[in-house]
Amino acid sequence: MSSTSRGDVIGRMIGLLVFLLGVCLLVLVFYVAFDLFTASPTKALGLQFNGNDPRHDPSFAKIAVQLAWVLFRIATLAVMSVAGSLISNKGINLYFSASQGRMPSAPNPGPGSPPAQ
């Protein structure tokens, strides 16, 4: 096995691993987003209501802080999904860049040869 083909195999394996890392990150994002969006509002906001007694209900400030936290989590999920997509794309590029040396290509005609028809 020549060192060129060995480098191609190692490069392709690294590209495949980077691609799978990006896919795993996307799966994690979708799992967390599914849990967040299917939770009840009180559970998603982390609030406790005590039945019919309004004196023990959470204050407006606590509700606003928890809502800001949920919006931060949604923004973080959006950033993570973009990062997962970029990592997957980089893995695909690495894979095909490493395998490009193994792909047969047409011979390059010289400058004086007639154009192919």
PEURDA-V193493 format. One line per field, one symbol per residue. ss: DSSP state (h for helix, s for strand, l for the rest). psi: psi as a letter, one per 20 degrees, with the letter a starting at -180 (. if undefined). burial: # if it has 9 or more other C-alpha atoms within 8 Angstrom, else .. A space follows every 10 residues. Layout:
ss: ???
psi: ???
burial: ???
//
This chain:
ss: llhhhhhhhh hhhhhhhhhh hhhhhhhhhh hhhhhhhhll hhhhhlllll lllhhhlllh hhhhhhhhhh hhhhhhhhhh hhhhhhhhhh hhhhhhhhhh hhllllllll lllllll
psi: prhghghggg ghgggggggh ghghghgggh gghgggiiqq hhghikqpql cjoihjqqrh ggggghghgg hghghhhggh hgghghgggh ggggghhhih hipqqqqoqr hjqqqq.
burial: ....#####. ########## ######..#. ..#....... ...##..... ......##.. ..#..##..# ...#..#..# #.######## ######.##. .......... .......
//
